[in-house]
């Protein structure tokens, strides 16, 4: 019951003037196949029923008009036209040949078209469904009370049943392919978009590095998957970075952060991951390394930063960093480890900067 109520209360997008591409494709394919089907039916009656029937010819004209209407009319009007065409064809066949004609299956196509229309409200879909159901029940009841105009012998009836079955299943298969392809394509685009949004949400826009949230998730995942393995966390801060911004401008500050990012990435060598922690702070995650090994790598990085020459709009300058390193103790929460690295960072600041404190 809750599933049905959710269906009734679902929100639908507002339909624009243009028919959605996937739905136009479905209508065009359906009308095209119907034209071919009606042509076969028009040839059937002279060959097997002994006389030409006008109904298939009118149906060809109506289906061809439907192809034109797809470009001219809105979605609901196209649905009405297609419904009238199918209902009229089914009624004529039951009137002319009786219930055994087998064309009543074409009403199922209407249900497929109705329920895959995402631009129609659920209540309208239910109304369409009830109308089609009532029409089919009434048609069966009517056929039991009236004698068919024509009588086909067994072989002719078998051939006509085959034509109707093949025609119905070809259109049904075509509709399923169109709608399923559309759904799969939409889901694929949605997944790709979600992946892009997730990546953007976890990426610093200036440097392209992961941001704080992304780094915390990575460390926590490592702790969960490799609980017995050592790791270290290092937090680095640029020394006197405010002077760079005040002296050369904030564009120069951004340039400096980008160049440092390039250096960190080149220097990593698979030993660590780095993220922009915030402002001029960076956080390093060094998996499977103890504090002595991490200290060696961070000291080497500290020297590399000191040796790096920077030039912005004719101004040559250099910069240094101070780094605090903390090792996992297998018991403290991640927040305490980060605080430990931060505390050591500020110890290094007080001791004169441009150093690593382990």
Backbone torsions as a table, in degrees:
resi	resn	phi	psi	omega
1	UNK	NA	-41.4	-179.9
2	UNK	-63.8	-35.1	177.9
3	UNK	-62.5	-42.0	179.7
4	UNK	-66.3	-40.5	179.8
5	UNK	-66.8	-38.0	176.4
6	UNK	-62.0	-38.4	178.3
7	UNK	-63.5	-42.8	-178.0
8	UNK	-67.2	-31.4	-174.9
9	UNK	-98.0	4.9	-179.7
10	UNK	-68.3	144.1	178.9
11	UNK	-87.2	145.2	-179.4
12	UNK	-122.3	147.3	177.2
13	UNK	-69.1	152.2	178.4
14	UNK	-76.7	128.9	-179.0
15	UNK	-72.1	137.2	176.1
16	UNK	-87.4	-172.1	179.3
17	UNK	-69.3	-34.2	-177.9
18	UNK	-86.9	141.2	174.1
19	UNK	-70.5	135.5	177.5
20	UNK	-53.8	144.4	-174.0
21	UNK	-57.8	-42.1	-177.3
22	UNK	-66.5	-35.1	-178.5
23	UNK	-76.2	-37.6	174.8
24	UNK	-60.1	-42.0	179.0
25	UNK	-61.0	-41.2	-179.9
26	UNK	-64.2	-43.1	-179.7
27	UNK	-68.0	-41.4	179.7
28	UNK	-63.5	-46.2	179.6
29	UNK	-62.9	-43.3	-179.2
30	UNK	-61.8	-48.0	-179.8
31	UNK	-64.2	-37.7	179.8
32	UNK	-64.5	-45.1	179.1
33	UNK	-67.1	-37.1	178.1
34	UNK	-62.2	-39.6	178.2
35	UNK	-59.9	-46.7	178.7
36	UNK	-62.5	-39.6	179.3
37	UNK	-64.6	-43.9	-179.9
38	UNK	-66.4	-34.1	176.0
39	UNK	-61.7	-44.2	177.8
40	UNK	-62.7	-41.8	179.8
41	UNK	-64.5	-39.4	179.4
42	UNK	-64.4	-31.2	177.3
43	UNK	-79.1	-25.1	-177.7
44	UNK	-65.3	-46.8	-171.7
45	UNK	-62.6	-43.9	176.5
46	UNK	-64.9	-34.0	-175.8
47	UNK	-78.4	-38.3	-171.9
48	UNK	-117.6	-20.9	178.4
49	UNK	-104.1	-7.1	173.4
50	UNK	88.4	-4.4	178.9
51	UNK	-155.2	154.5	179.1
52	UNK	-77.0	138.0	177.6
53	UNK	-112.7	138.3	-178.6
54	UNK	-78.4	-25.8	-175.1
55	UNK	-56.6	-47.3	177.6
56	UNK	-61.9	-33.5	179.3
57	UNK	-67.8	-43.1	176.2
58	UNK	-63.6	-35.5	178.7
59	UNK	-65.3	-36.7	176.5
60	UNK	-61.9	-45.1	179.3
61	UNK	-62.2	-43.0	-178.7
62	UNK	-65.3	-41.6	178.9
63	UNK	-66.2	-39.0	176.9
64	UNK	-64.3	-39.8	176.3
65	UNK	-63.7	-33.6	177.3
66	UNK	-62.4	-37.6	177.0
67	UNK	-61.5	-39.3	178.1
68	UNK	-70.9	-38.8	-176.9
69	UNK	-65.0	-26.7	179.8
70	UNK	-58.1	-33.7	-178.6
71	UNK	-87.2	-17.4	-173.2
72	UNK	-104.5	-38.7	-172.0
73	UNK	-100.9	162.5	178.3
74	UNK	-77.6	179.2	-172.3
75	UNK	-63.1	-46.7	-176.1
76	UNK	-66.7	-39.6	179.0
77	UNK	-64.7	-37.0	175.5
78	UNK	-64.3	-38.5	177.1
79	UNK	-64.0	-41.2	178.4
80	UNK	-61.8	-45.1	179.5
81	UNK	-61.2	-45.3	-179.2
82	UNK	-65.8	-38.8	179.2
83	UNK	-64.2	-45.8	179.5
84	UNK	-61.0	-42.3	179.6
85	UNK	-60.9	-49.9	-178.2
86	UNK	-65.6	-44.2	-178.8
87	UNK	-64.1	-41.3	179.9
88	UNK	-65.3	-40.6	179.7
89	UNK	-65.9	-42.8	179.0
90	UNK	-63.7	-45.3	-178.7
91	UNK	-62.0	-44.6	-179.5
92	UNK	-61.2	-42.1	-179.9
93	UNK	-64.8	-41.3	177.7
94	UNK	-66.4	-39.8	177.9
95	UNK	-63.9	-44.4	-173.8
96	UNK	-83.0	-38.1	-171.2
97	UNK	-119.6	-8.5	-179.8
98	UNK	92.3	177.1	-176.7
99	UNK	-63.5	-24.9	-176.7
100	UNK	-73.7	-1.0	179.6
101	UNK	-64.0	-28.7	176.0
102	UNK	84.0	2.4	-177.7
103	UNK	-77.8	-12.5	-178.2
104	UNK	-61.2	-17.8	178.1
105	UNK	-65.7	-22.4	-179.8
106	UNK	-64.3	-19.1	176.4
107	UNK	-65.2	-25.4	178.1
108	UNK	-63.4	-32.3	179.1
109	UNK	-60.7	-34.3	179.8
110	UNK	-64.7	-39.3	178.7
111	UNK	-63.3	-41.2	179.3
112	UNK	-61.5	-46.8	-179.3
113	UNK	-64.7	-37.7	-178.4
114	UNK	-68.7	-48.8	-172.0
115	UNK	-78.7	-16.1	175.7
116	UNK	-94.9	6.4	175.2
117	UNK	-86.6	100.2	-175.7
118	UNK	-74.7	-8.0	-177.9
119	UNK	-94.7	1.7	178.0
120	UNK	-106.1	141.2	179.6
121	UNK	-67.2	149.7	-179.5
122	UNK	-56.0	-36.1	-178.5
123	UNK	-64.4	-36.2	177.0
124	UNK	-67.2	-36.2	178.4
125	UNK	-64.9	-39.1	178.0
126	UNK	-65.5	-40.9	178.5
127	UNK	-61.5	-45.4	177.0
128	UNK	-58.5	-45.0	-178.9
129	UNK	-60.3	-48.2	-179.1
130	UNK	-63.2	-41.3	-179.9
131	UNK	-62.3	-44.3	179.3
132	UNK	-65.5	-42.0	178.8
133	UNK	-62.0	-47.3	180.0
134	UNK	-62.5	-41.7	179.5
135	UNK	-61.3	-42.9	-178.5
136	UNK	-66.6	-42.2	179.0
137	UNK	-64.9	-44.2	178.4
138	UNK	-62.0	-40.8	-178.4
139	UNK	-63.4	-41.2	178.3
140	UNK	-64.4	-44.7	179.0
141	UNK	-61.6	-41.6	-179.9
142	UNK	-64.0	-40.4	-177.9
143	UNK	-65.8	-26.8	179.8
144	UNK	-75.5	-17.1	-176.5
145	UNK	-104.6	-5.7	-178.5
146	UNK	-128.3	143.5	179.7
147	UNK	-87.2	137.7	179.5
148	UNK	-62.8	146.6	-179.3
149	UNK	-70.3	-40.5	-179.2
150	UNK	-114.3	152.7	176.5
151	UNK	-123.7	120.9	177.9
152	UNK	-95.6	141.3	175.0
153	UNK	-73.2	174.7	-172.5
154	UNK	-59.1	-45.0	-177.1
155	UNK	-67.5	-42.0	179.5
156	UNK	-65.7	-40.6	179.2
157	UNK	-64.5	-38.4	178.4
158	UNK	-64.0	-42.8	179.4
159	UNK	-64.2	-43.3	-178.1
160	UNK	-67.6	-39.4	175.7
161	UNK	-60.2	-39.5	179.4
162	UNK	-65.5	-43.3	178.4
163	UNK	-59.4	-46.2	-179.4
164	UNK	-64.9	-42.2	-179.0
165	UNK	-64.9	-46.0	-179.9
166	UNK	-63.3	-45.3	179.5
167	UNK	-60.6	-45.8	179.7
168	UNK	-61.4	-47.4	-175.7
169	UNK	-69.9	-32.6	177.4
170	UNK	-64.9	-45.9	179.2
171	UNK	-65.4	-42.7	179.4
172	UNK	-60.5	-44.3	179.0
173	UNK	-63.8	-40.7	179.5
174	UNK	-62.8	-43.3	178.6
175	UNK	-63.6	-42.4	179.4
176	UNK	-62.9	-40.2	179.0
177	UNK	-64.4	-45.3	-178.7
178	UNK	-62.7	-48.8	-175.5
179	UNK	-71.3	-40.5	179.8
180	UNK	-67.3	-38.2	177.1
181	UNK	-63.2	-41.7	178.4
182	UNK	-62.7	-43.6	-179.8
183	UNK	-64.4	-44.8	-180.0
184	UNK	-63.5	-40.9	179.4
185	UNK	-66.1	-41.8	178.4
186	UNK	-63.5	-43.1	179.7
187	UNK	-65.1	-39.1	179.2
188	UNK	-63.3	-45.7	179.0
189	UNK	-63.6	-37.9	179.3
190	UNK	-65.9	-41.8	178.5
191	UNK	-64.0	-43.6	179.3
192	UNK	-63.7	-40.6	178.7
193	UNK	-65.6	-41.2	178.0
194	UNK	-64.4	-39.0	177.3
195	UNK	-64.0	-40.3	178.3
196	UNK	-64.6	-44.5	179.1
197	UNK	-63.9	-39.6	179.2
198	UNK	-64.8	-41.1	178.6
199	UNK	-65.6	-42.8	179.5
200	UNK	-64.1	-37.0	-179.7
201	UNK	-67.6	-24.1	-179.3
202	UNK	-106.3	15.6	-176.0
203	UNK	-124.3	137.5	174.4
204	UNK	-75.5	124.5	-173.9
205	UNK	-66.8	-27.9	-177.5
206	UNK	-78.6	-52.1	-172.8
207	UNK	-93.4	-19.4	-175.7
208	UNK	79.6	1.5	177.2
209	UNK	-78.8	159.9	171.1
210	UNK	-58.8	152.0	176.4
211	UNK	-95.5	-173.9	-174.9
212	UNK	-59.0	-46.9	-178.0
213	UNK	-59.4	-43.4	-179.4
214	UNK	-64.4	-40.2	-179.8
215	UNK	-67.1	-42.4	178.9
216	UNK	-60.5	-42.8	178.0
217	UNK	-61.0	-40.3	-178.8
218	UNK	-65.6	-44.2	-179.6
219	UNK	-66.2	-43.8	-179.6
220	UNK	-62.9	-38.0	178.2
221	UNK	-64.8	-40.0	177.9
222	UNK	-64.0	-42.0	179.6
223	UNK	-63.1	-34.7	-179.6
224	UNK	-75.7	-41.9	-176.0
225	UNK	-82.6	-28.7	-176.7
226	UNK	-131.0	62.2	-172.1
227	UNK	-63.7	-23.8	-178.3
228	UNK	-94.5	-1.5	-175.6
229	UNK	-92.1	144.3	177.8
230	UNK	-75.7	157.9	170.9
231	UNK	-161.8	161.6	178.5
232	UNK	-129.6	155.4	176.0
233	UNK	-123.7	134.1	177.9
234	UNK	-127.4	137.6	175.2
235	UNK	-118.6	126.4	-177.8
236	UNK	-115.1	144.9	178.4
237	UNK	-133.0	136.7	179.5
238	UNK	-72.2	135.2	-179.8
239	UNK	-80.5	130.7	176.4
240	UNK	53.0	37.9	-178.7
241	UNK	-65.4	-29.7	178.9
242	UNK	-60.4	-33.8	179.2
243	UNK	-65.1	-35.2	178.5
244	UNK	-63.3	-47.4	179.2
245	UNK	-63.5	-42.4	-177.5
246	UNK	-70.6	-33.9	-175.7
247	UNK	-83.5	-45.7	-173.1
248	UNK	-111.7	-6.9	179.0
249	UNK	100.4	162.5	-176.1
250	UNK	-70.6	-26.6	174.9
251	UNK	-62.4	-37.1	176.5
252	UNK	-67.0	-37.3	176.3
253	UNK	-61.2	-42.9	177.5
254	UNK	-63.8	-41.8	177.7
255	UNK	-58.2	-42.6	-179.2
256	UNK	-63.4	-43.7	179.7
257	UNK	-63.7	-38.3	179.4
258	UNK	-67.2	-43.9	179.9
259	UNK	-65.4	-37.4	176.2
260	UNK	-64.5	-39.1	177.7
261	UNK	-60.1	-42.8	177.9
262	UNK	-62.0	-41.4	178.9
263	UNK	-64.7	-45.6	-179.7
264	UNK	-59.7	-41.9	-178.4
265	UNK	-66.0	-42.5	178.7
266	UNK	-67.5	-36.4	-175.4
267	UNK	-78.3	-23.0	-171.8
268	UNK	-54.6	-48.1	177.9
269	UNK	56.4	26.0	179.8
270	UNK	82.4	-0.3	-178.3
271	UNK	-82.4	-27.3	-176.2
272	UNK	-151.1	163.7	170.3
273	UNK	-112.7	148.1	-177.3
274	UNK	-131.4	145.6	175.9
275	UNK	-136.3	159.8	172.5
276	UNK	-84.9	115.0	-173.2
277	UNK	-79.1	-28.5	-179.0
278	UNK	149.6	134.4	-179.2
279	UNK	59.7	-122.9	178.4
280	UNK	-101.8	19.0	179.0
281	UNK	-100.6	142.7	176.9
282	UNK	-127.0	146.8	178.2
283	UNK	-117.1	135.7	-179.2
284	UNK	-116.4	135.6	176.4
285	UNK	-115.1	119.6	-175.6
286	UNK	-116.5	90.6	-177.4
287	UNK	-74.6	149.8	174.7
288	UNK	62.1	25.3	178.1
289	UNK	-127.7	140.0	173.4
290	UNK	-85.6	-179.2	-171.4
291	UNK	-70.3	-29.8	177.5
292	UNK	-67.7	-44.5	179.3
293	UNK	-66.3	-41.2	178.1
294	UNK	-64.6	-37.7	-180.0
295	UNK	-62.1	-39.2	179.5
296	UNK	-62.9	-45.2	-178.6
297	UNK	-65.7	-41.9	-178.7
298	UNK	-69.5	-36.4	176.0
299	UNK	-63.7	-41.7	178.1
300	UNK	-62.6	-39.5	177.9
301	UNK	-66.1	-40.3	-180.0
302	UNK	-60.7	-41.9	177.7
303	UNK	-67.1	-38.3	-179.8
304	UNK	-63.1	-40.0	178.2
305	UNK	-64.9	-42.1	-179.3
306	UNK	-63.0	-35.2	-177.7
307	UNK	-81.0	-16.9	-175.9
308	UNK	-69.1	129.7	178.5
309	UNK	-97.8	131.8	-179.2
310	UNK	-116.9	145.4	179.2
311	UNK	-143.6	125.0	-178.2
312	UNK	-136.7	116.1	178.5
313	UNK	50.8	46.3	177.2
314	UNK	84.1	-0.8	180.0
315	UNK	-103.6	120.3	177.1
316	UNK	-97.0	133.8	179.9
317	UNK	-157.6	172.3	177.2
318	UNK	-137.6	170.6	-177.3
319	UNK	-148.1	158.4	177.8
320	UNK	-128.2	165.9	178.2
321	UNK	-132.7	155.9	173.2
322	UNK	-117.8	137.1	-173.0
323	UNK	-128.8	135.6	171.0
324	UNK	-111.8	131.7	-175.6
325	UNK	-119.3	133.2	178.2
326	UNK	-129.7	139.1	-179.2
327	UNK	-101.0	145.6	176.7
328	UNK	-63.7	131.2	179.5
329	UNK	-104.5	9.7	176.2
330	UNK	66.1	8.2	180.0
331	UNK	-136.2	-33.1	-176.0
332	UNK	-77.3	145.9	173.7
333	UNK	-66.4	161.2	-177.6
334	UNK	-58.9	-35.9	-179.3
335	UNK	-59.4	-39.0	179.1
336	UNK	-69.6	-36.7	178.6
337	UNK	-65.4	-40.0	178.4
338	UNK	-66.0	-39.3	177.3
339	UNK	-64.0	-37.4	178.2
340	UNK	-63.8	-43.9	178.2
341	UNK	-64.7	-37.7	179.8
342	UNK	-67.6	-38.7	178.2
343	UNK	-63.5	-42.8	178.8
344	UNK	-67.1	-33.6	176.2
345	UNK	-58.9	-47.4	-177.6
346	UNK	-74.8	-21.8	170.2
347	UNK	-63.8	-42.5	178.2
348	UNK	-65.3	-34.6	177.4
349	UNK	-63.1	-43.3	-178.4
350	UNK	-69.4	-28.0	-178.9
351	UNK	-82.5	-0.9	176.7
352	UNK	123.6	-1.4	176.8
353	UNK	70.1	179.8	180.0
354	UNK	51.9	52.1	-178.3
355	UNK	-157.1	168.8	177.5
356	UNK	-116.9	129.8	178.1
357	UNK	-114.4	120.6	-179.1
358	UNK	-109.6	NA	NA
